[in-house]
Amino acid sequence: MDNLCHTLVGAACGEAGLKRRTRYGAAALMVAANLPDVDVLVLATEAPAVAFRRGWTHGPLAQALLPVVLTGVLMAVDRLRRPRGDTPAFDARWTLLLGYIGVLSHVALDLLNPYGLRLFAPFDWRWLYGDVLFILDPWLWLILGGGVWFARRRRGPLLAQHALALAVVYILSMTLNARAARAVVLDEWRRTRGGNPVALMVGPVPVTPFRKQVVIDSGLGYETGTFEWFPTRLTLDPAVVPENDDDPRVARARRAPNVRGFLAWARFPYWTLEPVPGGTRVTVGDMRFTGQTPARFNASTVVPEAPHSR
């Protein structure tokens, strides 16, 4: 999920009463709810960002250690800074618990996206995909943000608690929605094609809970389309997108570090080839994010013209 959503989860947990358990309780929850995204610092380097994101800092080692580091930092801040006003005493045990609540909420929400998450890194680098919530979900913003605003305005935890409960109900309903939509699409594919696809995604789209993005790897290429609940129908685009992964220039392009990094993340990779002076520009994209910012969701390299082809 996006960082606004993670922050609102931490803030809502705080307003629900947890922030009163220890000094800096609200800060601990909101920081911890964003802490696994410290891997965003890779964007300042030359490394392929998508290959590094949602790996080490989201896996079990980070889940165990990040709250401990946060507690140590806040303990040091508490010793250096004299508290003002009527604030609760610093409690390291509660701070550690709030750190775990924040970090685990982050991992759980990220697991719901079609972007993917390597939940067991570095022990297992496989990507897991929830395909339940779009990365930017305004309904969660509204539910959690409203709960935080009303709880602060009325100076009581009840509305924040209700907002968290409503958010859980929304997520569970979207999970059932996603599983049912996938089952309908899969049944329709089996009925019309006589077998299972190689891979299938029935994923969320922005704002509209009852419409889904469909990506199907048929084995011959990618078929894309939409699924809607009202009325219930699957609409596939007439054009099939070729994977183009059997071209010898693609085999050479796979050796480029940025392409290797991108392929570590790609779920539905497809290749395009463009003649350029002296060779071919080979670009790999992902069908989940067609039309997105090329710098993030594409990788390319120029494959020199083979000597024998001159």
N, C-alpha and C positions, 0 to 999 in steps of 0.2 A: 504494500500500500504506500501511498504518498506520506510525506512527513507531517503534513497537517493532520491527517487522520491519526497517525501514531501519537502525535502530541495531544490531540483531543481525547484519546483513550486514557493517556496518563492524567490529563487534567480532570476528566470525569471520575476516574478512580480516586483522585485526591479530594474532589468536592463531595464524593460519596461518603467521606469520613476518614479515609486513610491518611490524609495529609496531617491530621491532628495527632498521629501516633508518635511523631518525632520531628524535631526541628529540621527544616529543609525537606519535609515530606513531599510537598507538592513538586519541588524542583527535582527530587530524586525520581519520582514517578515519570515526569515528563522527559527528563534526560534519558532515563533508562529505556523508555519507550522508543527512543530514537537511536540508542547507542549502537545496535548492530550495523547501522548504516554508516559507521565510521569508515567502512570500505569505500565510500564515495571519494575518499582522498585519492584513489587510483586515477581519477579523472585528471589530476594534475600531472600525471606521468605519461609516458609513451605506451604504457601497457594497454592491451585491449580491455576496456572497462567491463564489457559484458562477460568476459571470461573470468574476471576476478570477483564481480559482485555476487552477493548472496551465497558465499561459500564459507571461508574460514570464520568470518565474523558472525555467521548465522548458525554455525554448527554447534555440537554439544560442548566442545571445549570453551568456546566463547560464551555460550549460555551459562556455563558454570563460573567463568572467571570475570566476565564484565561486571556483574553486580558487586563482586568483591572489590574490584578496582574502584568502582564508583563510591562504594562505602568508605574506602580508604581516603579518597579525595575529599569527600564531605566531612570526614572526621578531622582531617588536617585543616580544612576551612573553619570548622567549628572551634578548633583550638586557637586559631590565629585571629578570629573575629569575635568581638564581644557582642553577644546578642542584645537586641533592643526590644523594648516593649514586653508584653505578656506572650511569650512564645514557649512552646513545649521544650523540654530538655532533649538534647541529642541522644538518641537511642540507636546504637550500632546494629543491634539485632533487628529492630524494625526497619532501619534503613536498608539493611541487606535484603530483607523480605520484600520491601517495596521495589528494590532493584530487580529482583527475580520476577516480580509481577510485571514490571515494565518490559523487561527483555523478552520474556516468554510471550507477552501479548504481541510484541512486534513480530516474532517468528511465526506465531499462529496466524496473524493477518497476512503476512507475506506468502504463507503457504496456500492461501486461497486464490492467488492470482494466476493468470495464464503465463506471466513472465517466468515463473518457476523459482524453485528454492532447492539448494543442496543441503538438505536438512541434517545429513550425517557427515558432512565434510569436517575434517580431512580423511575420515575413515572410509567414506563411500562418496564418490563424486557424482553420483547419478542425480539428475534433476527430477524433482517432483512437482506436479502441476495440479492445483485445485480447480481451476477454470470456473470459479464461483463468483468472485467479485472483480470488477474492473479495477485497475490500479488507482484511478481517481474515482471515488464513489461519493457524489454529492449527498446522497441519502444518509450515509453515515456521518458526513459533516453536519448535516442538519440535525440529526438525532442527538449526536454527542455534543455539538456546539450549543444547541438549545438547552440541553440538560445542564451544561456548565454555566451558561449565562443565567438561567433561572435560579440555579442553586446559589450562585453568588449574590444575585439580586435579593433573594429572600433569606439568605444566610442560614440555609438548612440543607442537609444532605439528601433529603427524600427525592427531590426531582432529579438529581444526578444519579441516584440509585435506579430510578425508573428509566432514565435514559440508557443506562448500561444494560438493563434487562431488555428494553426494546431493541437495542442494537444486537443483542444475542439472538432474539427472536427473528430479527431481520436476516441475520447471517444464516441461521438454521433454515429459514424459508428459502433463501437463495440457494443454499446447498441442495435442498430437495428439488428446487426448480432446475438446477443445473443437471442433477443426476437423471431426472425424468426427461429433460430435453435430449440428453445424450442417448438415452435408451430409445426414444422415438426416432431419432436420426439414424441410429445404428440399425433398428428394425427396418426402416424404410430402405436403407442401403442394401441390406441383405435380401429384402423382397425383390428389389429391382435389379440387383447385380448378381445375386446368387452366391454371395460369400462375404467374408469380412474384409474391410479395408486394411491396408498395411498399418496406418495410424489415423487417428481421428481426434479432432478438437471441436468441441461445442462450447465456445467461450463467451464471456459477457461482453457487452458493448456499453459505451458511456450512457448514463442516465436511464436507459430503458431496460427495466428488469425482465420484460417479457419478449425480448428479442435477443438472438444469439448469433455470434459469428461462427461460421462453420468452415473448417479446413479439413480436407480429406486427402490422404495420400493413397491413391488408387493402385500404386505400383507402376503406373504408366505416366504419372504426373500428378499435379495437385488440382483438385476440384474445390472451388470455394463457393460460398453462398451465405444465406441467412436462414435461420429458423425462427418462427414466430408462434406464439401460443394462441393469439386471438385474431383471426382463426388459426388453428393449428396447421402449419404447412412448412415444408422444406422447399426452398427455392435455390437451385444451384445455377451458377453462372454458366453460360454456354461454352466459354473458352476454358480449355485445360492448360494449366501452366506447366511447361516441361521443366523437369529438374535439371537437365543438361549436365548431369554429373558424370557422364561417360565420355566426355570430350577429353582428349589427351592434354589439352591446355589447362583444363581444370585440375588434372592430376598434378601438373607442375605448380599451379597456383596454390594448391594445398600446403606446399612447403613454406610459404611466406608466413612469418611469425604472426602478423595481424590476422591473417586468414585462419591459421590454426587456432588462435585465441577465440575468434568468432565462432568457429565450429564447435568449440567446447561448450558453447551456450546454445547454439541454434537447435531448434526443434523440428522445423520444416525448411531446411535449406534449399534454395534454388539458385541457379547460376545464370548470369548473363555475360555475353562476350561482345566486346566492341573493338573493332579495328582501330589502332592508333599507330602513329609513325614508329616503325621498328618492331611492332609486335601486336599484342592483343591485351586490352584491359579486361581482366576477368573479375567480376564482382559477384559476391555471394550475399544474398539477403535471406530473410526469414518470412514465410507467408503469414505469420501472426501479425507482422508489423509492416506490411506493404504500404508505401506512401509516407512512412515516418522519416524522421531526420536521418539522412544518410550517414552522418558521422557516428551515430549511435547504433543503428540497426542495419548497417551494411559494412562490408570490408572488401577492399579491392586491391589488386596488384597488377602490374604490367608484366605479362609473360613475353619475353623476347621471341622474335621469330626464330624458329628452328633452323639451324644451318642448312639442312638438306632441302628446305623449302625455298631457298633463295635461287 
